[in-house]
C-alpha cells in the first residue's frame, strides 16, 4: 500500500470535494467518507482476491462512497441504507442517463429559465 500517495490524494479530495467526486456532489450526506480511502480498501481487496471473485456489500451505504468506488472499478455492488433519502439519491446517481434525453431536458429547463437568465 502506498500510504504517502493515499495521504496526498486524501488532501486533494478534501480540499475540493466537488471536483473529485462530482457524482456524489448531487446530494449531501452528513457522514460521507473520503473516496480515496474506500478506493484503497477495494484495491487491496482486488489485489488479494481478484476482480471477479467477490461482491462488494455496503448495508449502511449512506452517502454511497463505497458504492461509487466499487462501480468505478467495475465490481459487483450491493448497497442499501435504512433511510430512503440516501438510497434514492444513490440509485439515481448510479442510473445511466440517455444523453439525448438529458439534452432535451436541458433545453426545456433553459427555455423555462430564459426570462431570468436573459439579463445575464
C-alpha positions as semicolon CSV with decimal commas, in nm:
position;residue;x (nm);y (nm);z (nm)
1;X;0,000;0,000;0,000
2;X;0,133;0,342;-0,097
3;X;0,037;0,535;0,217
4;X;0,209;0,858;0,114
5;X;0,026;0,859;-0,218
6;X;-0,303;0,789;-0,039
7;X;-0,237;1,075;0,204
8;X;-0,169;1,311;-0,087
9;X;-0,488;1,203;-0,265
10;X;-0,690;1,247;0,054
11;X;-0,565;1,603;0,090
12;X;-0,656;1,687;-0,267
13;X;-1,003;1,534;-0,237
14;X;-1,079;1,704;0,092
15;X;-0,979;2,046;-0,042
16;X;-1,203;2,020;-0,348
17;X;-1,471;1,758;-0,293
18;X;-1,700;1,870;-0,576
19;X;-1,425;1,840;-0,836
20;X;-1,300;1,496;-0,732
21;X;-1,636;1,336;-0,652
22;X;-1,891;1,511;-0,876
23;X;-2,144;1,229;-0,879
24;X;-2,188;1,233;-0,504
25;X;-2,198;1,611;-0,501
26;X;-2,551;1,580;-0,638
27;X;-2,673;1,508;-0,286
28;X;-2,534;1,576;0,058
29;X;-2,483;1,318;0,327
30;X;-2,351;1,403;0,671
31;X;-2,109;1,113;0,721
32;X;-1,953;1,063;0,379
33;X;-1,601;0,923;0,395
34;X;-1,319;1,011;0,154
35;X;-1,328;0,824;-0,175
36;X;-0,953;0,770;-0,165
37;X;-0,985;0,554;0,147
38;X;-1,271;0,343;0,011
39;X;-1,086;0,306;-0,318
40;X;-0,764;0,197;-0,145
41;X;-0,954;-0,068;0,054
42;X;-1,120;-0,200;-0,262
43;X;-0,790;-0,201;-0,450
44;X;-0,630;-0,402;-0,168
45;X;-0,921;-0,650;-0,178
46;X;-0,886;-0,684;-0,554
47;X;-0,513;-0,745;-0,520
48;X;-0,582;-1,015;-0,263
49;X;-0,885;-1,189;-0,416
50;X;-0,902;-1,085;-0,782
51;X;-1,162;-0,873;-0,960
52;X;-1,442;-1,120;-1,033
53;X;-1,424;-1,316;-0,711
54;X;-1,643;-1,114;-0,475
55;X;-1,941;-0,881;-0,441
56;X;-1,892;-0,558;-0,250
57;X;-2,171;-0,516;0,007
58;X;-2,241;-0,197;0,198
59;X;-2,554;-0,249;0,408
60;X;-2,543;0,106;0,551
61;X;-2,433;0,288;0,236
62;X;-2,539;0,640;0,336
63;X;-2,357;0,877;0,102
64;X;-2,252;0,594;-0,127
65;X;-1,875;0,632;-0,118
66;X;-1,809;0,257;-0,124
67;X;-2,072;0,202;-0,395
68;X;-1,928;0,471;-0,623
69;X;-1,575;0,340;-0,586
70;X;-1,685;-0,020;-0,648
71;X;-1,877;0,080;-0,960
72;X;-1,578;0,285;-1,086
73;X;-1,371;-0,034;-1,059
74;X;-1,631;-0,249;-1,235
75;X;-1,702;-0,455;-0,924
76;X;-2,034;-0,616;-0,843
77;X;-2,202;-0,399;-0,578
78;X;-2,489;-0,428;-0,331
79;X;-2,582;-0,115;-0,135
80;X;-2,873;-0,025;0,089
81;X;-2,950;0,208;0,375
82;X;-3,213;0,237;0,646
83;X;-3,313;0,582;0,525
84;X;-3,487;0,638;0,192
85;X;-3,310;0,966;0,105
86;X;-2,958;0,827;0,056
87;X;-3,091;0,510;-0,109
88;X;-3,294;0,711;-0,360
89;X;-3,007;0,951;-0,432
90;X;-2,753;0,673;-0,472
91;X;-2,980;0,479;-0,709
92;X;-3,046;0,796;-0,908
93;X;-2,677;0,888;-0,931
94;X;-2,579;0,537;-1,045
95;X;-2,855;0,501;-1,304
96;X;-2,724;0,568;-1,655
97;X;-2,885;0,860;-1,839
98;X;-2,965;0,868;-2,208
99;X;-2,758;1,161;-2,346
100;X;-3,035;1,263;-2,588
101;X;-3,296;1,263;-2,313
102;X;-3,060;1,466;-2,093
103;X;-3,002;1,722;-2,370
104;X;-3,377;1,753;-2,432
105;X;-3,438;1,810;-2,061
106;X;-3,162;2,073;-2,051
107;X;-3,322;2,257;-2,345
108;X;-3,660;2,258;-2,170
109;X;-3,504;2,388;-1,848
110;X;-3,317;2,666;-2,029
111;X;-3,633;2,768;-2,215
112;X;-3,823;2,794;-1,887
113;X;-3,544;2,997;-1,729
114;X;-3,493;3,222;-2,030
115;X;-3,664;3,526;-1,878
116;X;-3,444;3,506;-1,567
117;X;-3,117;3,437;-1,748
118;X;-3,156;3,683;-2,035
119;X;-3,027;3,986;-1,837
120;X;-2,708;3,798;-1,756
